Amino acid sequence: MKPVALIADDEQNLALDLKERLSRMWPELDILAPASNGLEALRAIDAESPDVAFLDIRMPGLTGLELAGRVDSRTHVVFVTAFDQYAVEAFDRDAVDYVLKPVSDERLAKCVERLKRKLASREKPPALEDMLARIAAAMPSGAGRLRWVRALKGDLVHQIPVDDVLYFRAADKYTCVVTREGESLIRMPLAELAEQLDPAAFQQVHRGTIVNLNEVEAARRDLAGRVFVRVKGVEQELPVSRAYAHLFKQM
């Protein structure tokens, strides 16, 4: 019976690249369709019970660490991570392996050989609670923050780097994503989106608006004391509610 693997990564190109490399190194491995977020991956694991799960630690909705704590006892976990070397010292490769982004063929080949040995010997995956706690404690701050959004523009779904977003605007049950290329919609309310953004870069300025602080060009106060911010490349100023006006006192 062929071993089965799942790849979970919110960056589609990286997931497809990893799938292609694994197919070359491990031809007998049956690789499921990649999962684009933690919740999608959890559903696939519950439905398919793969032998191996390659989990990106930084995923929206459900991080790789949270997901690993919920996989069933027959799935071996490999974390795919962009952490520096100091952070991965918390990993114990006898229990749970990792590969660093960008993934090298040499490192991936070693990981594949370990997995083959574990599966051949019918080794059961260990309990991960203690290890997951150590890894979480070693993670740099900001892990698990949203890096991409998949937004609808016309009939096409675009993958947009969060760093390219000028601001987000509430639109009923949707959120409008504004970039220099125009506006798109994501099927997520603004309040839910806010929890996944890096607070060092994105700041709510109004009940219905979150701006990328790196794209704020200027702020002004009118005669009535109302504050407005000007975002680079956007003609219309954005109003700032009184609750957030203090953020722009120095501008």
Secondary structure by P-SEA (a helix, b strand, c coil): cbbbbbbbcccaaaaaaaaaaaaaaccccccccccccaaaaaaaaaaccccccccccccccccaaaaaacccccbbbbbbccccccccccccccccccccccccaaaaaaaaaaaaaaaaacccccccaaaaaaaaaaccccccccccccccccccccccccccccbbbbcccbbbbbcccccccccccaaaaaaaccccccccccccccccccccccccccccbbbbbbcccccbbbbbccccccccccc
